[in-house]
Amino acid sequence: MVLLVSGHAVLRALGVRTTTVSEHLVYAVGASLASGIAGGFALNAAGFLTPLGWAVWFWTVTAAAALVAIRRDAPDLPAWAPPPRLRLWQGAALMVAVLVATGAYALAVRDEAAYGEFKYTEFWLLPSASGESGLITVGIRSAETQPQRFDLEITLDGQPFAVFRSLTISPGDTWAREILVPVLATRQTAEARLYGPEHDRLYRSVSTLVPPI
């Protein structure tokens, strides 16, 4: 009804004469799309842009066009041409195309089934949000699938400053701390390193600047 029948009825009502079935089908699809676009504007203006509204629109267009076509004695449809003879190499090419399309679809379905969202742990080191001098904020937010245990080390200009051992972060949880650091006349660099539970492997590394006095 949406892509063919309504357009076919409109073509018959307008008296459009086509020479081949394929041409008539193409014209019918185009007329159906045009009818649908016009219906979208009309239904939107009437506040009836709903599935029921679409059904009423296409039914009305098809019925009205069919009545007009009957009254004006629309031209006959073109004769259906016999299908061309299919050669061996054409059949083989068609089968190869079907196999390639089927294989691509199966591969896409398999990849979609095997797809898993990327799991990660957010890690940040920032100056104090309040702008207070000598404060830095370190935080961890877990988006993993299971609880993780981390070790956190903070250095100031390459020298060890603070250590947090065996931080257990559950999925969806956030751990954050404000850390007081000495403020000097020169700019300092604070670095935080997050180590995973597997043999003290470095997991994340972030840094920030500590403004001078």
N, C-alpha and C positions, 0 to 999 in steps of 0.2 A: 504493500500500500504506500509506503513512504518513498521507495526508490524506483518503482516501476508503474504500478497500476494507476496512480493519480496522474502521472505524466502521460501515460498512454491515453487516458480519457481526455486530457486537455488537448493532445495532438488531434484526436478524432474530432473534438468539438471545433477546433480551429480549421480543420480541413487540410492539415499539412500532409502532403503526399510524399511518401518515401519510396525508393526503388528497391531496397533490399531489407531483409529482416534485421540484419546487424545495424544498418543505418537507423531503422525505426527504433530499435532498442536503445541506441545511443541518444537519440532525440528524446525518447521517453524518460530516460534517467535524468537528462538535463532539465526537462520540463518539471519533473518531480522535485528536483532540487530547488528550482526557481519557485515552485509552489510552496515548498517548505520554508524558504527564506521569507517570502511574503507572509506566510502564516505566522512566522516568528514575530515579525513586526506587529501584525494585527493582534495576535494574542497578548503580546506584551502591553500594547496600548489598552486592551480591554481588561487587563489584569487577570487573564485566564491562561497564563503560561504554565499549564499543568499537563500531566499525561492525558487526563480526560479532555482537556482543551485541544491537544494535538489530535486525539482520536476524532473529535467532532469536526475539526478543521478538514482533515484529509477525507473523512466520509462525506462532508458537504461538498468539497471540491470535486471529488470523484462522481458523486451522484449528479451534481449540476452539470458537469461536463458530459456525462453519459446521456442525460436527457437532451442536451443541445445537439449532440452527435446523432442521436436517433431522429430528431426532428429535421435536421438538415441533410440527411442521407450522406454521411461521411464516405470518403473514397475507400475502396477495398484495401485491405492490407496486402503488402507484397507477398508473392509466393515464397515458400520456404525452399531454398536451394538445397539440393542433395549434398551431403558432406563430401569433401574431396577425398580421394583415395589416399590412404596413409601408407607411405613407403616404409621399407624396413628400417632405413637409417633414421627416419623421422620418429618411428616408434622407439628405437633404441635411445635417441636423444631425449625423448619424453620420459622414458623410464629412468635415465640417468638424472634428469632434473628432479623427478619425484624422489629418487633415493637421496639426492643431495639435500633437498628441502626437508625430508623426513629426518635425515641424520642431524641436520642443523637444529631442528626443533628438539630432538631427543637430547642433544648436547646442551642446549639452553635449559631444558627442564632439569637435567642432572646438575648443572652448575647452580641453578636457582635453589635446588634442594640442598646442595652442599654449602651454600653461602651462609656465612655467619658474620654477624656484625663485629667490627673491630673493637676489641676490648683494650682499655688503656687506663693509665693512672695519670691524672693531672698533677703538676708539681710547679709551684711558683715561689718566688722570693722577690718581695717588693718593699719599697719604702712605706712608712706608716701612712695609712689612708687619711689620717687626721692631719698629716703634715708635721707632726711632732718630730723634732730633731733627735737623732740617736736611736730611733726605733725602726726596726725592719720586721716585716711579716713573712713568715714561711708557712706554706700550706700544702696539703695533700688531699686530693679528692679521688675516690676510687670509682671506676666504671668497669671493674673486673667482674668475673662471674663467681668468684669465691673470695673469702677473706685472704688478705695478703699481709705478710709481716716484712717490715722495712727497718733499716738502720739509716739514720739521718746525721750527717756531719756538716757543720758550718765552719768555714774558715774566713778570716779577715786579713786581707792582703797576703794570702797564702799561709797564714799561721792558724793552727787549730783554735777554735773559739768556743764551740758548743757541740755536744753530741747527744743524740736521742737514740736509744737502743730498743729494738723489738717493738716497734710501733705496729700494732695490728689494726688494719683498716678494713672494715667490711664493705661489701658492694653498696654504693650509694652514700657512704659516710664521708665526712670531711673532717680532717684534723688540721688545726691552724694555731699558731703561736706568734705573739709579738715578743721580740727579743731586743733587749736594750744593749746597744753597742756604744763604745766610747767615741766621742766626736772630737776630731783633731782639726788642726788648721789646714790640713791638706785633705784632698779627696781620697776615700778608701774604697776598695772593692770587696764586697762580701759575696761569697760563693757557697751554695748549698749543694750537697751531693746526696742522692738517694740510692741506697744499695738494696738490691733484692735479696731474697732468702737463699738463693742458690750460690753458695760459695762466695759471698760478699761481692757479687757482680754489680758493677755500676749500672744503675737503671735509668736515672735522670740526673742532669746537672744544670743548674740555673745560677744566675748571678745578678747583682744589682749594685749600684753606686751608693755610697754613704756620703751625703753632702758635707762639706767642711763647715766649720763654725761661721 
